[in-house]
Amino acid sequence: MTLIIHSVTIITLEQRDDIFQGYVVIEDHKFTKVAKGSPTEEEQQTASRILDGKGKWLMPGLVNTHGHLGSALLRGAGDDMPLMTWLKQVMWPNEAQFDHETVLTAVKVAMMEMIKSGTTTFLDMYHLHMSDIAEIVIEKNLRAVLCRGMIGQCSQAEQEKKLAESTTFFKNYHGEGEGRVSIALSPHAPYTCPPAFLKRVAETAGKHHMMIHTHVSETRNEVDKHVSEYGIRPILHLKELGIFEHPVLLAHAVHVDETELTIIKEAEAAISHNPISNLKLGSGIAPLKQFHALGITVSLGTDSTASNNNLDLFEEMRMAALLHKGVNEDPTVTNAFDILKMATSQGATSLQIENTGVIAPGYQADFILINPATPHLTPNNEGTIMSHLVYSCKGSDVTDVFINGSPVYENEELQLFDEEKLLFNANLLAKKFI
């Protein structure tokens, strides 16, 4: 099948000023042509489908590199609490009561929210019904990295069981859905995973060639407690335990020093920056300026709806752009192009996904269309578009979402979800917990 979309303003994100009026040709899930002007008569005659973009903006889909979809029904249930209080009093007690229907309903609600706000790829760290979540990703034509989150505060036998579940999950689903599903190994955090267990995680990652994703150094208290208990800072400890001998994506990394940043850089590890969740939980502000100065790969994540409280990466982009200008008292610390790259191609790089996050021939056709005919995106000209995407745009401006060249959200309608039914069921189920 050949799809042509014309009469669009294309933001390729290959280069800073690469914005032009044109069209794209998509075949076999990938862009085969990205060009200025209009498609030729011959191209139109051979196309299976032609869409008139009607002046919309076409840009790469957004990549959310840290989240917990199964807890989506706890949105608003634990406001105004520090991290550990929130986990112990709200998250863990409620999740202990989640049944199969609750988890999968929450997952689908989160997926709908992400799709409707322009996310085409996401990472999910959860621990319940992960095989079913993988099946939903495949069925709904989504792209995701899925992690069976593991808390290691249990017997050695239970630890080994969790590792076995993770590796079986990897063998069963990594590369499924025409390559749209990836599986990573995911110890929850150093404060919930003893050193001996983290060492086994590193060994398992090496044996099966798996990426590792974990929370680390999210709060100052977490770091201080780790130093008090083990006599070493968390990231140095992870290095000693062999974690950085494998591809690693760290969530948060808010409280890190220069030595730890050097370790991250030398290991070519990536960081998922979650500014809104970090602010809401009072965890602090990650040193984005230092990340960028060292050339560390940094992407954006929303974390869960229970700590954000939404999954709109446009909000996350705007917060990341503005927050670091303010705390550094320097408006040059961030710019719109770099923030957009964090939310697209840098996200794909963080997740070890190739050929995603740019509008160019040979890249996966994961893209979104945005309606610029709104007051908050006016004036609409090529010179202001990059700025508007970061400082003015909202997830609700997204009208169409394509993954692997297929529409999952078209003309503001979800293609593969019964939204009304899911929202009704979600509200009924949530009454048990909120």
C-alpha positions as a Markdown table, in Angstrom:
| # | Residue | x | y | z |
|---|---|---|---|---|
| 1 | Met | 0.0 | 0.0 | 0.0 |
| 2 | Thr | 1.2 | 3.5 | -0.9 |
| 3 | Leu | -0.1 | 6.5 | 1.1 |
| 4 | Ile | 0.5 | 10.1 | 0.1 |
| 5 | Ile | -0.3 | 13.0 | 2.4 |
| 6 | His | 0.0 | 16.4 | 0.7 |
| 7 | Ser | -0.7 | 20.1 | 1.4 |
| 8 | Val | 1.1 | 19.9 | 4.8 |
| 9 | Thr | 3.9 | 21.9 | 6.5 |
| 10 | Ile | 6.6 | 19.3 | 7.3 |
| 11 | Ile | 8.8 | 19.7 | 10.3 |
| 12 | Thr | 11.4 | 17.0 | 9.7 |
| 13 | Leu | 13.5 | 17.6 | 12.8 |
| 14 | Glu | 16.6 | 16.5 | 10.9 |
| 15 | Gln | 17.9 | 20.1 | 11.1 |
| 16 | Arg | 16.9 | 23.1 | 13.0 |
| 17 | Asp | 15.3 | 25.0 | 10.1 |
| 18 | Asp | 14.1 | 22.1 | 8.0 |
| 19 | Ile | 10.5 | 23.2 | 7.7 |
| 20 | Phe | 8.7 | 23.4 | 4.4 |
| 21 | Gln | 5.4 | 23.0 | 2.5 |
| 22 | Gly | 5.2 | 19.7 | 0.9 |
| 23 | Tyr | 4.1 | 16.0 | 0.9 |
| 24 | Val | 5.2 | 12.6 | 2.0 |
| 25 | Val | 5.0 | 9.2 | 0.4 |
| 26 | Ile | 4.7 | 6.1 | 2.7 |
| 27 | Glu | 5.2 | 2.5 | 1.6 |
| 28 | Asp | 5.7 | -0.6 | 3.7 |
| 29 | His | 5.5 | 1.3 | 7.0 |
| 30 | Lys | 8.2 | 3.8 | 6.1 |
| 31 | Phe | 8.7 | 7.1 | 4.4 |
| 32 | Thr | 10.0 | 6.7 | 0.9 |
| 33 | Lys | 9.8 | 10.3 | -0.1 |
| 34 | Val | 9.6 | 13.6 | 1.8 |
| 35 | Ala | 9.5 | 16.5 | -0.7 |
| 36 | Lys | 8.6 | 20.1 | -1.2 |
| 37 | Gly | 5.6 | 21.1 | -3.4 |
| 38 | Ser | 2.9 | 18.7 | -4.6 |
| 39 | Pro | 3.0 | 15.0 | -5.7 |
| 40 | Thr | 3.3 | 14.3 | -9.4 |
| 41 | Glu | 0.4 | 13.0 | -11.4 |
| 42 | Glu | 2.3 | 9.7 | -11.7 |
| 43 | Glu | 2.7 | 9.4 | -7.9 |
| 44 | Gln | -1.0 | 10.2 | -7.4 |
| 45 | Gln | -2.0 | 7.5 | -10.0 |
| 46 | Thr | 0.0 | 4.8 | -8.3 |
| 47 | Ala | -1.0 | 5.7 | -4.7 |
| 48 | Ser | -3.5 | 3.4 | -2.8 |
| 49 | Arg | -4.7 | 6.4 | -0.7 |
| 50 | Ile | -4.2 | 10.1 | -0.9 |
| 51 | Leu | -4.9 | 12.5 | 2.0 |
| 52 | Asp | -5.2 | 16.2 | 1.8 |
| 53 | Gly | -3.5 | 17.6 | 4.8 |
| 54 | Lys | -5.3 | 20.9 | 4.5 |
| 55 | Gly | -2.4 | 23.0 | 5.8 |
| 56 | Lys | -1.8 | 21.0 | 8.9 |
| 57 | Trp | 1.6 | 20.6 | 10.4 |
| 58 | Leu | 3.2 | 17.1 | 10.0 |
| 59 | Met | 6.0 | 16.2 | 12.5 |
| 60 | Pro | 7.5 | 13.1 | 14.1 |
| 61 | Gly | 5.4 | 11.4 | 16.7 |
| 62 | Leu | 6.3 | 11.9 | 20.3 |
| 63 | Val | 8.2 | 9.4 | 22.4 |
| 64 | Asn | 7.4 | 9.0 | 26.1 |
| 65 | Thr | 10.4 | 7.2 | 27.8 |
| 66 | His | 9.0 | 6.6 | 31.3 |
| 67 | Gly | 5.6 | 5.7 | 32.5 |
| 68 | His | 3.4 | 3.2 | 34.5 |
| 69 | Leu | 0.3 | 2.7 | 32.5 |
| 70 | Gly | -1.4 | 0.2 | 34.9 |
| 71 | Ser | -1.8 | 2.9 | 37.6 |
| 72 | Ala | -3.7 | 5.3 | 35.4 |
| 73 | Leu | -6.9 | 5.0 | 37.5 |
| 74 | Leu | -5.0 | 6.4 | 40.5 |
| 75 | Arg | -4.9 | 9.8 | 38.8 |
| 76 | Gly | -5.6 | 12.4 | 41.6 |
| 77 | Ala | -5.4 | 9.8 | 44.4 |
| 78 | Gly | -2.2 | 10.9 | 46.0 |
| 79 | Asp | -1.6 | 14.6 | 45.5 |
| 80 | Asp | 0.7 | 16.7 | 47.7 |
| 81 | Met | 2.8 | 13.9 | 49.1 |
| 82 | Pro | 6.6 | 13.3 | 49.0 |
| 83 | Leu | 7.7 | 10.2 | 47.0 |
| 84 | Met | 8.1 | 7.6 | 49.7 |
| 85 | Thr | 4.9 | 8.6 | 51.5 |
| 86 | Trp | 3.1 | 8.5 | 48.2 |
| 87 | Leu | 4.4 | 5.1 | 47.3 |
| 88 | Lys | 3.7 | 3.5 | 50.8 |
| 89 | Gln | 0.3 | 5.1 | 51.5 |
| 90 | Val | -1.2 | 5.4 | 48.0 |
| 91 | Met | 0.5 | 3.5 | 45.3 |
| 92 | Trp | 1.5 | 0.1 | 46.7 |
| 93 | Pro | -1.6 | -0.5 | 48.9 |
| 94 | Asn | -4.0 | 0.3 | 46.0 |
| 95 | Glu | -2.0 | -1.6 | 43.4 |
| 96 | Ala | -2.1 | -4.7 | 45.7 |
| 97 | Gln | -5.9 | -4.7 | 45.2 |
| 98 | Phe | -5.8 | -4.3 | 41.4 |
| 99 | Asp | -7.4 | -7.2 | 39.4 |
| 100 | His | -7.0 | -8.0 | 35.8 |
| 101 | Glu | -9.9 | -5.8 | 34.6 |
| 102 | Thr | -8.6 | -2.8 | 36.6 |
| 103 | Val | -5.1 | -3.0 | 35.2 |
| 104 | Leu | -6.1 | -3.5 | 31.5 |
| 105 | Thr | -8.7 | -0.8 | 31.7 |
| 106 | Ala | -6.2 | 1.6 | 33.1 |
| 107 | Val | -3.7 | 0.6 | 30.4 |
| 108 | Lys | -6.2 | 1.3 | 27.6 |
| 109 | Val | -7.2 | 4.6 | 29.1 |
| 110 | Ala | -3.5 | 5.7 | 29.3 |
| 111 | Met | -2.9 | 4.5 | 25.7 |
| 112 | Met | -5.9 | 6.6 | 24.5 |
| 113 | Glu | -4.6 | 9.6 | 26.3 |
| 114 | Met | -1.2 | 9.3 | 24.8 |
| 115 | Ile | -2.4 | 8.7 | 21.3 |
| 116 | Lys | -4.8 | 11.7 | 21.4 |
| 117 | Ser | -1.9 | 14.0 | 22.5 |
| 118 | Gly | 0.5 | 12.8 | 19.9 |
| 119 | Thr | 2.6 | 10.0 | 21.5 |
| 120 | Thr | 3.5 | 7.2 | 19.0 |
| 121 | Thr | 6.1 | 5.4 | 21.2 |
| 122 | Phe | 6.1 | 4.8 | 24.9 |
| 123 | Leu | 7.9 | 2.9 | 27.7 |
| 124 | Asp | 5.8 | 1.2 | 30.3 |
| 125 | Met | 7.3 | -0.1 | 33.5 |
| 126 | Tyr | 4.7 | -2.2 | 35.3 |
| 127 | His | 4.5 | -5.6 | 37.1 |
| 128 | Leu | 1.0 | -6.9 | 36.5 |
| 129 | His | -0.4 | -8.7 | 33.4 |
| 130 | Met | 2.5 | -7.7 | 31.2 |
| 131 | Ser | 1.8 | -10.3 | 28.5 |
| 132 | Asp | -1.7 | -9.0 | 28.2 |
| 133 | Ile | -0.4 | -5.5 | 27.9 |
| 134 | Ala | 2.0 | -6.6 | 25.1 |
| 135 | Glu | -1.0 | -8.2 | 23.3 |
| 136 | Ile | -2.9 | -4.9 | 23.5 |
| 137 | Val | 0.1 | -3.0 | 22.0 |
| 138 | Ile | 0.2 | -5.5 | 19.1 |
| 139 | Glu | -3.6 | -5.4 | 18.6 |
| 140 | Lys | -3.8 | -1.6 | 18.7 |
| 141 | Asn | -0.8 | -1.1 | 16.3 |
| 142 | Leu | 1.2 | 0.8 | 18.9 |
| 143 | Arg | 5.0 | 1.0 | 19.4 |
| 144 | Ala | 6.3 | 0.4 | 22.9 |
| 145 | Val | 9.1 | -0.8 | 25.2 |
| 146 | Leu | 7.6 | -2.9 | 28.0 |
| 147 | Cys | 9.3 | -3.7 | 31.3 |
| 148 | Arg | 8.2 | -6.2 | 33.9 |
| 149 | Gly | 9.1 | -4.0 | 36.9 |
| 150 | Met | 10.9 | -5.9 | 39.7 |
| 151 | Ile | 11.1 | -5.1 | 43.4 |
| 152 | Gly | 13.9 | -7.1 | 44.9 |
| 153 | Gln | 12.9 | -6.9 | 48.6 |
| 154 | Cys | 11.9 | -10.5 | 48.8 |
| 155 | Ser | 13.5 | -13.9 | 49.1 |
| 156 | Gln | 16.1 | -15.1 | 46.7 |
| 157 | Ala | 13.7 | -17.6 | 45.3 |
| 158 | Glu | 11.2 | -14.8 | 44.6 |
| 159 | Gln | 13.9 | -12.7 | 43.1 |
| 160 | Glu | 14.8 | -15.5 | 40.7 |
| 161 | Lys | 11.2 | -16.0 | 39.8 |
| 162 | Lys | 10.8 | -12.4 | 38.8 |
| 163 | Leu | 14.0 | -12.6 | 36.7 |
| 164 | Ala | 12.6 | -15.7 | 35.0 |
| 165 | Glu | 9.3 | -14.0 | 34.3 |
| 166 | Ser | 11.2 | -11.0 | 32.8 |
| 167 | Thr | 13.3 | -13.2 | 30.5 |
| 168 | Thr | 10.3 | -15.3 | 29.4 |
| 169 | Phe | 8.5 | -12.1 | 28.6 |
| 170 | Phe | 11.5 | -11.0 | 26.6 |
| 171 | Lys | 11.7 | -14.3 | 24.7 |
| 172 | Asn | 7.9 | -14.3 | 24.0 |
| 173 | Tyr | 7.5 | -10.7 | 22.9 |
| 174 | His | 10.7 | -8.9 | 22.0 |
| 175 | Gly | 10.4 | -7.9 | 18.3 |
| 176 | Glu | 6.7 | -8.9 | 18.0 |
| 177 | Gly | 4.1 | -6.8 | 16.3 |
| 178 | Glu | 6.3 | -6.4 | 13.2 |
| 179 | Gly | 9.1 | -5.1 | 15.5 |
| 180 | Arg | 6.9 | -2.6 | 17.3 |
| 181 | Val | 7.3 | -4.3 | 20.7 |
| 182 | Ser | 10.6 | -4.3 | 22.6 |
| 183 | Ile | 11.2 | -5.7 | 26.1 |
| 184 | Ala | 13.6 | -4.3 | 28.7 |
| 185 | Leu | 14.8 | -5.6 | 32.1 |
| 186 | Ser | 13.6 | -3.4 | 34.8 |
| 187 | Pro | 14.7 | -3.5 | 38.5 |
| 188 | His | 12.5 | -0.9 | 40.2 |
| 189 | Ala | 15.2 | 1.2 | 41.9 |
| 190 | Pro | 18.4 | 0.8 | 44.1 |
| 191 | Tyr | 16.3 | 1.5 | 47.2 |
| 192 | Thr | 14.0 | -1.4 | 46.4 |
| 193 | Cys | 16.5 | -3.8 | 44.9 |
| 194 | Pro | 19.4 | -5.1 | 47.1 |
| 195 | Pro | 22.9 | -5.1 | 45.6 |
| 196 | Ala | 23.0 | -8.9 | 45.1 |
| 197 | Phe | 19.8 | -8.8 | 43.1 |
| 198 | Leu | 21.0 | -5.9 | 41.0 |
| 199 | Lys | 24.1 | -7.9 | 40.2 |
| 200 | Arg | 21.9 | -10.7 | 39.0 |
| 201 | Val | 20.0 | -8.2 | 36.9 |
| 202 | Ala | 23.2 | -7.2 | 35.2 |
| 203 | Glu | 24.2 | -10.9 | 34.6 |
| 204 | Thr | 20.7 | -11.6 | 33.1 |
| 205 | Ala | 20.9 | -8.5 | 30.9 |
| 206 | Gly | 24.3 | -9.7 | 29.6 |
| 207 | Lys | 23.1 | -13.3 | 29.0 |
| 208 | His | 20.0 | -12.2 | 27.0 |
| 209 | His | 21.3 | -8.9 | 25.5 |
| 210 | Met | 18.6 | -6.8 | 27.2 |
| 211 | Met | 18.4 | -3.1 | 27.9 |
| 212 | Ile | 18.0 | -2.1 | 31.5 |
| 213 | His | 15.6 | 0.6 | 32.7 |
| 214 | Thr | 15.5 | 1.7 | 36.4 |
| 215 | His | 14.6 | 4.6 | 38.6 |
| 216 | Val | 17.6 | 6.2 | 40.3 |
| 217 | Ser | 18.5 | 9.2 | 42.4 |
| 218 | Glu | 15.0 | 10.6 | 42.2 |
| 219 | Thr | 15.1 | 12.3 | 45.7 |
| 220 | Arg | 17.9 | 13.7 | 47.9 |
| 221 | Asn | 16.7 | 11.5 | 50.8 |
| 222 | Glu | 17.0 | 8.4 | 48.6 |
| 223 | Val | 20.6 | 9.2 | 47.8 |
| 224 | Asp | 21.5 | 10.0 | 51.4 |
| 225 | Lys | 20.0 | 6.8 | 52.6 |
| 226 | His | 21.9 | 4.8 | 50.0 |
| 227 | Val | 25.2 | 6.4 | 51.1 |
| 228 | Ser | 24.3 | 5.8 | 54.7 |
| 229 | Glu | 23.5 | 2.1 | 54.1 |
| 230 | Tyr | 26.2 | 1.1 | 51.6 |
| 231 | Gly | 28.8 | 3.9 | 51.8 |
| 232 | Ile | 28.5 | 4.8 | 48.1 |
| 233 | Arg | 26.3 | 6.9 | 45.9 |
| 234 | Pro | 23.7 | 5.0 | 43.9 |
| 235 | Ile | 25.1 | 5.4 | 40.4 |
| 236 | Leu | 28.6 | 4.5 | 41.5 |
| 237 | His | 27.1 | 1.5 | 43.1 |
| 238 | Leu | 25.2 | 0.5 | 39.9 |
| 239 | Lys | 28.5 | 0.7 | 38.0 |
| 240 | Glu | 30.3 | -1.6 | 40.6 |
| 241 | Leu | 27.4 | -4.1 | 40.2 |
| 242 | Gly | 27.8 | -4.2 | 36.4 |
| 243 | Ile | 24.6 | -2.4 | 35.4 |
| 244 | Phe | 26.4 | 0.0 | 33.1 |
| 245 | Glu | 28.0 | -2.8 | 31.1 |
| 246 | His | 24.7 | -3.0 | 29.2 |
| 247 | Pro | 22.5 | -0.4 | 27.5 |
| 248 | Val | 20.8 | 1.6 | 30.3 |
| 249 | Leu | 18.0 | 4.1 | 30.5 |
| 250 | Leu | 17.8 | 5.9 | 33.8 |
| 251 | Ala | 14.6 | 7.5 | 35.0 |
| 252 | His | 15.0 | 10.8 | 36.8 |
| 253 | Ala | 18.7 | 11.1 | 37.8 |
| 254 | Val | 17.7 | 14.3 | 39.7 |
| 255 | His | 20.4 | 14.2 | 42.4 |
| 256 | Val | 23.7 | 13.3 | 40.7 |
| 257 | Asp | 27.2 | 14.7 | 41.1 |
| 258 | Glu | 29.9 | 15.2 | 38.5 |
| 259 | Thr | 31.5 | 11.8 | 39.0 |
| 260 | Glu | 28.1 | 10.1 | 38.4 |
| 261 | Leu | 27.5 | 12.2 | 35.3 |
| 262 | Thr | 30.9 | 11.1 | 34.0 |
| 263 | Ile | 29.9 | 7.4 | 34.6 |
| 264 | Ile | 26.6 | 7.9 | 32.7 |
| 265 | Lys | 28.4 | 9.6 | 29.8 |
| 266 | Glu | 31.2 | 7.1 | 29.6 |
| 267 | Ala | 28.7 | 4.2 | 29.7 |
| 268 | Glu | 26.7 | 5.9 | 26.9 |
| 269 | Ala | 23.6 | 5.5 | 29.1 |
| 270 | Ala | 20.6 | 7.7 | 28.6 |
| 271 | Ile | 18.4 | 9.7 | 31.0 |
| 272 | Ser | 14.6 | 10.0 | 31.0 |
| 273 | His | 13.9 | 13.5 | 32.3 |
| 274 | Asn | 10.5 | 13.7 | 34.0 |
| 275 | Pro | 10.2 | 17.4 | 35.1 |
| 276 | Ile | 6.5 | 17.6 | 36.0 |
| 277 | Ser | 6.5 | 14.4 | 38.1 |
| 278 | Asn | 9.7 | 15.5 | 39.8 |
| 279 | Leu | 8.1 | 18.9 | 40.7 |
| 280 | Lys | 4.8 | 17.5 | 41.8 |
| 281 | Leu | 6.5 | 15.0 | 44.2 |
| 282 | Gly | 8.9 | 17.7 | 45.4 |
| 283 | Ser | 11.8 | 15.5 | 44.3 |
| 284 | Gly | 13.8 | 18.4 | 42.8 |
| 285 | Ile | 15.0 | 19.5 | 39.4 |
| 286 | Ala | 17.4 | 17.4 | 37.3 |
| 287 | Pro | 20.6 | 19.2 | 36.1 |
| 288 | Leu | 19.6 | 19.3 | 32.4 |
| 289 | Lys | 22.2 | 21.9 | 31.6 |
| 290 | Gln | 25.0 | 19.6 | 32.8 |
| 291 | Phe | 23.4 | 16.6 | 30.9 |
| 292 | His | 23.5 | 18.5 | 27.7 |
| 293 | Ala | 27.0 | 20.0 | 28.3 |
| 294 | Leu | 28.4 | 16.4 | 28.6 |
| 295 | Gly | 26.5 | 15.2 | 25.6 |
| 296 | Ile | 24.4 | 12.7 | 27.5 |
| 297 | Thr | 21.3 | 11.4 | 25.6 |
| 298 | Val | 18.3 | 12.9 | 27.3 |
| 299 | Ser | 14.6 | 12.2 | 26.5 |
| 300 | Leu | 11.3 | 13.1 | 28.1 |
| 301 | Gly | 8.9 | 11.0 | 30.2 |
| 302 | Thr | 5.7 | 11.8 | 32.0 |
| 303 | Asp | 5.9 | 9.1 | 34.7 |
| 304 | Ser | 2.4 | 7.9 | 35.7 |
| 305 | Thr | -0.9 | 9.8 | 35.8 |
| 306 | Ala | -0.7 | 9.4 | 39.6 |
| 307 | Ser | 2.3 | 11.7 | 39.8 |
| 308 | Asn | 1.9 | 14.1 | 36.9 |
| 309 | Asn | -1.2 | 14.0 | 36.5 |
| 310 | Asn | -1.4 | 13.6 | 32.7 |
| 311 | Leu | 0.4 | 12.1 | 29.8 |
| 312 | Asp | 0.6 | 15.1 | 27.5 |
| 313 | Leu | 4.2 | 15.4 | 26.2 |
| 314 | Phe | 3.5 | 18.8 | 24.9 |
| 315 | Glu | 3.1 | 20.0 | 28.5 |
| 316 | Glu | 6.3 | 18.1 | 29.4 |
| 317 | Met | 8.2 | 19.8 | 26.6 |
| 318 | Arg | 7.0 | 23.3 | 27.6 |
| 319 | Met | 7.8 | 22.6 | 31.3 |
| 320 | Ala | 11.3 | 21.3 | 30.5 |
| 321 | Ala | 12.0 | 24.3 | 28.2 |
| 322 | Leu | 10.9 | 26.9 | 30.8 |
| 323 | Leu | 12.0 | 25.3 | 34.0 |
| 324 | His | 15.7 | 25.2 | 33.2 |
| 325 | Lys | 15.8 | 28.7 | 31.9 |
| 326 | Gly | 14.4 | 29.8 | 35.3 |
| 327 | Val | 16.6 | 27.8 | 37.6 |
| 328 | Asn | 19.7 | 28.7 | 35.7 |
| 329 | Glu | 18.6 | 32.3 | 35.2 |
| 330 | Asp | 19.7 | 31.9 | 31.6 |
| 331 | Pro | 17.2 | 31.9 | 28.7 |
| 332 | Thr | 19.8 | 30.3 | 26.4 |
| 333 | Val | 20.0 | 27.0 | 28.4 |
| 334 | Thr | 17.2 | 25.4 | 26.4 |
| 335 | Asn | 15.8 | 26.0 | 22.9 |
| 336 | Ala | 12.8 | 24.8 | 21.0 |
| 337 | Phe | 14.7 | 22.6 | 18.6 |
| 338 | Asp | 16.6 | 20.7 | 21.3 |
| 339 | Ile | 13.5 | 20.2 | 23.4 |
| 340 | Leu | 11.7 | 18.8 | 20.4 |
| 341 | Lys | 14.6 | 16.4 | 19.7 |
| 342 | Met | 14.3 | 15.2 | 23.3 |
| 343 | Ala | 10.7 | 14.4 | 22.8 |
| 344 | Thr | 11.3 | 12.6 | 19.4 |
| 345 | Ser | 14.5 | 11.2 | 18.1 |
| 346 | Gln | 16.4 | 11.4 | 21.4 |
| 347 | Gly | 13.5 | 9.4 | 22.9 |
| 348 | Ala | 13.9 | 6.8 | 20.2 |
| 349 | Thr | 17.7 | 6.6 | 20.8 |
| 350 | Ser | 17.1 | 6.3 | 24.6 |
| 351 | Leu | 14.8 | 3.3 | 23.9 |
| 352 | Gln | 17.3 | 1.6 | 21.5 |
| 353 | Ile | 14.8 | 2.1 | 18.6 |
| 354 | Glu | 16.3 | 2.8 | 15.2 |
| 355 | Asn | 14.9 | 5.0 | 12.4 |
| 356 | Thr | 12.2 | 6.7 | 14.4 |
| 357 | Gly | 11.7 | 10.3 | 15.4 |
| 358 | Val | 12.6 | 12.1 | 12.1 |
| 359 | Ile | 10.6 | 12.7 | 8.9 |
| 360 | Ala | 12.9 | 11.4 | 6.3 |
| 361 | Pro | 13.1 | 8.6 | 3.7 |
| 362 | Gly | 13.9 | 5.2 | 5.3 |
| 363 | Tyr | 12.5 | 6.2 | 8.7 |
| 364 | Gln | 9.4 | 4.5 | 10.3 |
| 365 | Ala | 6.2 | 6.4 | 9.4 |
| 366 | Asp | 5.4 | 7.4 | 13.0 |
| 367 | Phe | 4.0 | 10.9 | 12.7 |
| 368 | Ile | 1.3 | 13.3 | 13.8 |
| 369 | Leu | -0.7 | 16.1 | 12.2 |
| 370 | Ile | -1.5 | 19.2 | 14.1 |
| 371 | Asn | -4.2 | 21.8 | 13.3 |
| 372 | Pro | -2.6 | 25.2 | 13.4 |
| 373 | Ala | -5.9 | 27.1 | 12.8 |
| 374 | Thr | -6.3 | 28.2 | 16.4 |
| 375 | Pro | -5.7 | 31.5 | 18.2 |
| 376 | His | -2.8 | 30.1 | 20.3 |
| 377 | Leu | -0.9 | 29.0 | 17.2 |
| 378 | Thr | -1.3 | 32.3 | 15.4 |
| 379 | Pro | 0.6 | 33.8 | 13.7 |
| 380 | Asn | 1.2 | 30.7 | 11.7 |
| 381 | Asn | 4.3 | 30.9 | 9.5 |
| 382 | Glu | 7.4 | 28.8 | 9.0 |
| 383 | Gly | 9.5 | 31.1 | 11.2 |
| 384 | Thr | 7.3 | 30.6 | 14.3 |
| 385 | Ile | 6.4 | 26.9 | 14.0 |
| 386 | Met | 9.3 | 25.5 | 16.0 |
| 387 | Ser | 8.6 | 28.0 | 18.8 |
| 388 | His | 4.9 | 27.3 | 18.7 |
| 389 | Leu | 5.4 | 23.5 | 19.0 |
| 390 | Val | 7.2 | 23.9 | 22.3 |
| 391 | Tyr | 5.8 | 27.1 | 23.9 |
| 392 | Ser | 2.2 | 27.2 | 22.6 |
| 393 | Cys | 1.0 | 23.8 | 21.4 |
| 394 | Lys | -1.3 | 21.5 | 23.3 |
| 395 | Gly | -1.9 | 17.8 | 23.0 |
| 396 | Ser | -5.5 | 18.6 | 22.0 |
| 397 | Asp | -4.2 | 20.3 | 18.9 |
| 398 | Val | -3.3 | 16.9 | 17.5 |
| 399 | Thr | -5.8 | 15.7 | 14.9 |
| 400 | Asp | -4.2 | 12.6 | 13.4 |
| 401 | Val | -1.7 | 10.0 | 14.6 |
| 402 | Phe | 0.0 | 7.4 | 12.4 |
| 403 | Ile | 2.2 | 4.5 | 13.6 |
| 404 | Asn | 4.0 | 2.4 | 11.1 |
| 405 | Gly | 2.2 | 4.2 | 8.4 |
| 406 | Ser | -1.3 | 3.3 | 9.7 |
| 407 | Pro | -3.8 | 5.6 | 11.3 |
| 408 | Val | -4.6 | 5.0 | 15.0 |
| 409 | Tyr | -6.2 | 8.5 | 15.4 |
| 410 | Glu | -7.7 | 10.1 | 12.4 |
| 411 | Asn | -9.8 | 13.3 | 12.1 |
| 412 | Glu | -9.8 | 13.4 | 15.9 |
| 413 | Glu | -11.3 | 9.9 | 16.2 |
| 414 | Leu | -9.6 | 6.9 | 17.8 |
| 415 | Gln | -9.6 | 4.1 | 15.3 |
| 416 | Leu | -9.1 | 1.0 | 17.5 |
| 417 | Phe | -10.5 | 1.9 | 20.9 |
| 418 | Asp | -14.1 | 2.2 | 22.1 |
| 419 | Glu | -13.4 | 5.4 | 24.0 |
| 420 | Glu | -16.9 | 5.9 | 25.5 |
| 421 | Lys | -17.2 | 2.4 | 26.8 |
| 422 | Leu | -13.6 | 2.4 | 28.3 |
| 423 | Leu | -14.1 | 5.7 | 30.1 |
| 424 | Phe | -17.4 | 4.6 | 31.5 |
| 425 | Asn | -15.8 | 1.4 | 32.9 |
| 426 | Ala | -12.8 | 3.2 | 34.1 |
| 427 | Asn | -14.9 | 5.6 | 36.2 |
| 428 | Leu | -16.8 | 2.7 | 37.8 |
| 429 | Leu | -13.6 | 0.8 | 38.6 |
| 430 | Ala | -11.9 | 3.9 | 40.0 |
| 431 | Lys | -14.5 | 4.3 | 42.7 |
| 432 | Lys | -12.9 | 1.4 | 44.6 |
| 433 | Phe | -9.7 | 3.4 | 44.9 |
| 434 | Ile | -10.3 | 7.1 | 44.9 |
